[in-house]
Structure formats: structure tokens, C-alpha cells
């Protein structure tokens, strides 16, 4: 039995990276998927799903805009008969920089996409899920939201906000049958982190990627997708209000110099 057989799912940020891997995995596991992204490459994600025999719709939408969020939720309901899973994954890094170099406009852009967009996903997904008495909402946070050192100030603040939003909303919707959780990825090779991996390869230091976590490597999008699959499925029926690191063990330790093996 496929773990999401017959379920209706939305995945945002589905044009590449974690969102693309998750949309394909959800479809492989039986879900009818609405794949959402601002980038036109979301069409390629859906083409791959359909070629593999799955069911999916591609939507080019801005997940920070309320009307677009309302539309992608309504599309799932109209075409797939309801909404069982919403993976609010879309996000931007905003880049790095000294604290006093950031402008208000840059902060607003990162917070709008990463945090406000997640709030909107929860707002509109719960309008469908609460009357149905069930549903799983999954939000992409980050280890950068747990403590300093994994991203720039706006990105880190936005992801800390996502974690708090998951905790508060899980309690706001207590007793409704809707579960709301977050995944906190570590360093995953995606389009967003491509410059980090490219620079390391150019310098011949690829072997140092992920050196601070116990697995001594970076992660891959499908490794986050499988965590999302768990939270989306009935296997996670008693998991709620949690922010789960999927980071090779990075968040398990205070900063130390890794021992030589």
C-alpha cells in the first residue's frame, strides 16, 4: 500500500531542490499533487510526475501573495477533491552580509516569502482541513532557525519565525485533527545552496562540505523529501507541533573541532 494513496497534496517551491524531490515522491506514493512555484520549471516537475504515471497539476504562483495562496489551495480542492497534505516549502536565502548592510527592503522580501508565505499556507490549508477533521501541514524551517551560524540574519530570523509559527498554530488548531510540523534541514544541495557547493568544488575543498556534522557530508533533497513523507503520512499520526532537524546531526552538538579519525 502506498503511504499517500488517494490523498490530495500541495507542495510549494516545487520547481527544484527539496520541493521538486518531495512533489515527485508524494506522487510516487499515491498522492494527487498540486506543484507550486514562481519559476516555470515547475512544469518540468509535473511532466516528470505524469511520465511516471502520477497525477499532478503545475501552478506558477507567488507564495507570498494571499490571492495566489488561496488559489493553489482552491485548485487542490477543485481538482483533487480536498486537501490532505500541504507542504509549505517555498523559500529564499537572501544571501549573506554584514548586519548593518541589510536594508529594510531586503528584510521584508525574505520575511514575506519565508514567513508570511508560510502563515498564509497554514491559514488557507486549515480552512479546508479543519472542517474535514484531518490534515497534515509541513513547513520548511532550517537549522538556521535553531541557532546562529547557518544563514544570514533575515533568513535565520524568518526560519526561527517558522518554527514558532508551527508551535503556536499547532496549539491554535488543537483538537481539530490537523497536525502542523516543521522540518529543519541542514546544508542540502539545492539551487539555493548551489553557490556554496560550486565554490567548494572550484577550490578543491568539496570534502569539507558538511565537515561539522557527524555524518561529515552535505545532504540531498530526497533525504528531506522522505522526512516530509513521514510527516505527511499516517505513520506520523501522533507527531504535532515539532521542528525536526534533518541535518546529519549538526544540531546535536555545540561548536567543536572535529576529532581526527
Buried (B, 14 or more C-beta within 10 A) or exposed (E): EEBBEEBBBBBBBBBBBBBBBBBBBBBBBBBBBBBBBBBEBBBBBBEBBBEEEBBBBBBBBBBBBBEBBBBBBBBBBEEBEBBBBBBBBBBBBBEEEEEEEBEEEBBEBBBBBBBBBBBBBBBBBBBBBBEEEBBBBBBBBBBBBBEEEBBBBBBBBBBBBBBBBBBEBBEEBEEBBBBBBBBBBBBBBBBBBEEBBEEBEEEEEBEEBBEBBEEBBBBBBBBBBEBBBBBBBEEBEEEBBBBBBBBBBBBEEEEEEEEEE
